[in-house]
Each structure stands twice: as C-alpha cells, then as structure tokens.
Amino acid sequence: MWKVRLPGEKFRRSHKLCLPSQSASLPASRPEKEAWRIAWRTWEQCSAIETGDTLTIRGLADLYLDRCKNDCYFDKETGQPTREYRNCETALRKLELIDKTLSADAIILEHLRNIRDNMIEEKYVRTTINKYIAHIQRMYRWAAGEGYVPGFVASEVAGFPTLEKDRTRAKEAQPVEPADEASILAVMDVLPPMLRDMVAVQWICDMRPGEVCIMRPADIDMSDGEVWIYEPTDNKLRRRGKHRYIPIFPEAQKILTPYLKRKSTAFLFRPRDAMKQRNSIKRSNRQTPVQPSQQDRSKANPQKTPGERYNTVTYGRAILYAVNAVNAVRKTKELPPITPWSPNQLRHAAATENRALVSREIAAIILGHAKGSNATDVYSWRAAKEEAKRKAKEELRTAAKQVIRAKGGRK
C-alpha cells in the first residue's frame, strides 16, 4: 500500500500499487493512476540515489515540482496548486534545452546563459526572463538544502546575474494602458447580456477580473440601501490575512438586482446562462424558418459543458472574441479597428478615472490597496509624469532668472 496526499486532497490516503508493466491491464480510477505515477517516480529517484546512479536535471526538476505542487505553491482553501506553480513549471521546462541526461550537479553558468539567450530570441520580456531564472536558482537552493546537489553548485547558480533595465537585448515590458471608453462601449454592444453586465459592474466598481467572476448573493451586504458592500471569498492578499471589501454603487445595484434571485451560494454570472442567451439571440435573428430537425441540436452526453462560473481566462477570452467580432465588422465597412483590451485594462480605465476625480487616499480605499502602498500611483502615472515635468521646468526657470539677475547686478 502507498499512503500519499494527491493534488487536490487534504489528507493522505492509502492506494494499492502495481508495477508499470501491469498498469495497462488493471482497472483504476484517476486518483489511483496519479498515485501510481508518483510512486514510480519516487522509486526511480530513490533507487538512483541509493545505488549511486546520477540524479539528472530532469529528475531534480520532477522532485522540485512535486514539492511545489503539494507544499510550496499549494492553496489549502481551494485544494489546488496556485498560479505561481504554473509559472514555476514553465520556468523549469526551459531546462529541456539542456541535455536531459546531464547530472543535476553538472550544471554550469554557460547552460543558464544559453537558456537566457534562447528566451531573448523568443521575445520574452526582461522581467519574465529574470523571474524564470530565479525559479531555477530557487530549485537549486532547495536541492542543496535537501542534499541532492553540493552547496557550491547552488552558490554558483545563485550568482548568475540578472538582466538590468536598458542594459540588455531583451525587450522591456510596456506599462498596461487603460482601455479607452470608445473601445469598451463598442465591445459591450456585441456581448451577450450577461457578459455585458459583468463588464459594466467591473467598470463601475473598480473590481479586479477575478472578483467579478466569483460574485454570489451571500457575499453582498445589502443592509445599507445606498451603498452595498461586497466581500469576495478570494482575493490576492487572502493568504496574508487581508480582507477585501468592494463598494457596490447604485448604478451597479440596478444591474445586479435581477441576478440576486439566485440561491445565496450560486454564482451570479454563469457561462451556461450566457450560452443560452447567445443561442436565443442567434435563433431570434435567424432569417430562414427553423427546420424540425434543427429545433433541438443539443447533444445527449456532451464531452464538455459550460462551467458554473467564469474565471479570469474564460472571461478574458470572451472579451477577446468580442473585440475580434467588432473589428471584423469594422473592416467590412472600411473603418479603423478598435484598440484591443482585456479585463485588467478595464480596471485600469476605471481606476484612472477615479484617481483623477478623488484624492489618492480615497482611491486607494476603493481599489483595495494597502496603506502606504504605491500601487495607487500606477493609475496616475501620466498625471504624475506631467506634474514632474512642470515642476522641473518651473524650478529651472526660477534658477535661470536668478542667474540673469545676478549677472545684471555685476554690470
């Protein structure tokens, strides 16, 4: 028996094991197959260490990913690996550029340099390259602590330099521009009613994309009729013990009222409802009569069904589809395309507008930024830049006038 805690499980469970050669002939559930895979990999790695065989870079990466999935980047609330785990997995995949049979302790700085140069050629931005290299360095630091590689190897890998801004061939990440109002309104015109309401609520309330996706009636405090308070069940600072409270303004309350008739624990915006709305609109816009065989085209047992709620990926994909649809129509009319935008840029647009209307402190409260944080300044960087230019020019003029007066006094 093999006692293991699989990804997504809170406790360790016992699973029967079998040899790899027997796995094809034995019926097993998905958790059992996952337990077999982990057991085989662990056995191979332990056998290699005990017999003195070389632990390869690929084997070390597998060990580290297993540790990250179940410990380092594991969210206890959701029972799933966090988003940073996917970033770590992508970073360690870059090690495939090195010979997979190479010993883990045989890595040299030339290997890291080749990985970095490859990412530069693939047009990765500088900050992403530094982040991926940092994941590799973190893996070797952990491996040295566990005794898989000598300490001097981890020290050598840790000494690999990062790329500095404007001192490398790697391109720089451009600041996220806020979506312009004309593009937002053009996309809202072609969105299904539910997605249109999602965009409107996020825009009005300065929400992050993930926060509008997980809205439920149970999470909204409607005790004050003028301003409701929404507390998301998940937020980016939840693991640090921070709570996020979002004001629901009267304009958003009117949009949300029809959706509040759902069960208190049901999500307000569900993809399956949006699909029904989209199909209903397509059916109403049909020009030819519907054939009897076309009355119901739903499959009895579909392989894929719409989920219970949107996530940041599906929400952003829906916006992208709408942007492409708008631009396709404008192309036929020989009009210039609208600027593509994402849900994150929608938050930037709302935050930039509010920052221009209210003080920095009020904007920080609405946006959910911590006290003392400079995150709010991101949404006023244009105004701050122009203000800095104006002050610099004014100081230069004042200094120059003093020089002119001093020279005139000598004469």
Summary of the structure (lengths in Angstrom):
residues: 411
radius of gyration: 28.0
end to end distance: 100.0
largest distance: 104.4
contacts: 1070
relative contact order: 0.07
helix: 59%
strand: 5%
